[in-house]
Amino acid sequence: MNEGKFVIENQDCEKFVSSFQDIEDFRIAFRKNFEYIVAFHATNLSNEELQCVEKEGLKVASKELLEKKAIHRFIVNKSKEIEEDIKEWFITDDLCENKFYTKGEINFGLSKDDLFEHYHYLLFGAESLLPLADYLKKKHRKPFRQILVDSGLHYIIEVLIPVVKTDDEWIDSIYDFFYRDYYFPVYLGYYTDLSNENIVKIEKVERPIDLQGLISI
């Protein structure tokens, strides 16, 4: 079936899901029948970051990676003050503030179109940089959300997610999408680095229109 790849918009894959009445039976059969899940990662990348993805694949978000991205993206006119503020921000991981809510994972969508509709991933890239952008804006009176958007280009990355490394909850969400009439985007959280060998295509797309005014918040 589609060479062992699950594609959520493929009719044969939809028929496969709909042939099960029990979610546990579906989960077991899914793992037997599919080796990969076709998924999409929407992001904003600088040229340097793009080259890194092409060479090394996608990395799970970590404080170290996010700090490196922040320094790379937010330093305006080589400001030492802003750099120090960024480093201070990353010293603590305050769960109450939920500073790093994407830490330890990579987020994917199973439908490419959904990532254009829910466009903030394309617009900004790493979500965990948004609270930092807002903090820096208050302190330095500069539009750091706009700086984040302007410091990269917008990409949809098509990948093959190994089923063997996919948690049950994400497989169950596929069943829920088809079987329980949930009209929500189907996401998949992945908790380890993804090799560049699993990247099918990196597609540059136009900057999405900021219909919700997310840049100016």
Secondary structure, DSSP 4 states (H G I P E B T S, - for coil): -GGGEE-TT-HHHHHHHHT-SSHHHHHHHHHHH-SEEEEEEEEEE-HHHHHHHHHH-B----HHHHHHHHHHHH-STT-HHHHHHHHHHTT---TTTTTTTTTT-EEEES-HHHHHHSTHHHHHS-GGGHHHHHHHHHHH-S-HHHHHHHTSEEEEEEEEEEGGGS-HHHHHHHHHHHHS---S--EEEE-S-B-GGGEEEEEEEPPPP-TT--TT-
